[in-house]
Amino acid sequence: MKWAYVDESVRVGRMIVASVVVDTGDLRRVRRAMRSLLLPGQRRLHLTDERLARRHLILDLVARQPLLALSVSGSTHGRRHA
């Protein structure tokens, strides 16, 4: 079985949908690794909130995890958003 986490971002004229898929057997290890990055008092990670050096640290740890990352980007021109 697998778990998937999905996030989307809409910018002027563009939408990006990103997903990370993790095997159930790796889920505990991946969650533990991600939680290890939280600073005292921090509840979530978001790269826009982090300094450049810390972004590199976070991305390095994510790149070493047993997961599949996918992203799709498309134009929003001519489409309605809910």
C-alpha positions in Angstrom: 0.0 0.0 0.0 1.1 3.6 -0.6 0.4 7.0 0.9 0.3 10.2 -1.1 0.6 13.8 -0.1 -0.6 16.5 -2.5 -0.2 20.2 -2.5 -1.1 22.9 -5.1 0.0 26.4 -5.9 -1.7 28.9 -8.1 0.3 31.9 -9.5 -0.7 34.3 -12.1 -1.6 32.2 -15.2 -0.1 29.0 -13.8 -1.0 26.1 -11.5 1.4 23.6 -10.1 0.3 20.3 -8.4 2.9 18.4 -6.5 2.6 14.9 -5.0 4.8 12.7 -2.9 4.1 8.9 -2.8 5.6 6.8 0.0 5.3 3.0 0.5 3.5 2.2 3.8 6.5 0.3 5.0 8.7 3.5 4.7 6.1 5.9 6.1 7.2 5.9 9.7 10.9 6.4 8.7 10.0 9.3 6.3 7.7 11.0 8.8 10.4 10.7 11.5 13.0 12.2 9.1 10.7 15.1 8.2 9.8 15.8 11.8 13.5 15.9 12.7 13.7 19.1 10.6 11.2 21.0 12.7 12.7 23.8 14.9 11.4 24.3 18.4 7.9 25.8 18.2 7.7 25.0 14.5 4.6 23.0 13.5 5.2 22.7 9.8 7.8 23.1 7.1 7.4 25.4 4.2 10.3 26.4 2.1 9.1 30.0 1.6 9.5 30.5 5.4 13.1 29.2 5.5 16.5 30.8 4.8 18.5 29.6 1.8 20.9 27.4 3.8 18.1 25.7 5.6 16.2 25.1 2.4 19.3 23.2 1.1 19.3 21.1 4.3 15.6 20.3 3.9 15.8 19.4 0.2 18.9 17.3 0.9 17.1 15.2 3.5 14.0 14.9 1.3 16.1 13.8 -1.7 17.5 10.9 0.4 14.1 9.5 1.4 12.5 6.5 -0.2 9.7 8.3 -2.0 8.5 9.2 -5.5 7.9 13.0 -6.1 5.8 14.2 -9.1 4.8 17.6 -10.2 2.5 18.9 -12.9 2.3 22.4 -14.2 -0.2 24.0 -16.5 -1.8 27.2 -17.6 -4.9 28.6 -15.9 -5.7 31.0 -18.7 -9.3 30.5 -19.8 -10.2 28.3 -16.8 -12.4 29.1 -13.9 -11.2 28.4 -10.3 -13.5 27.4 -7.5 
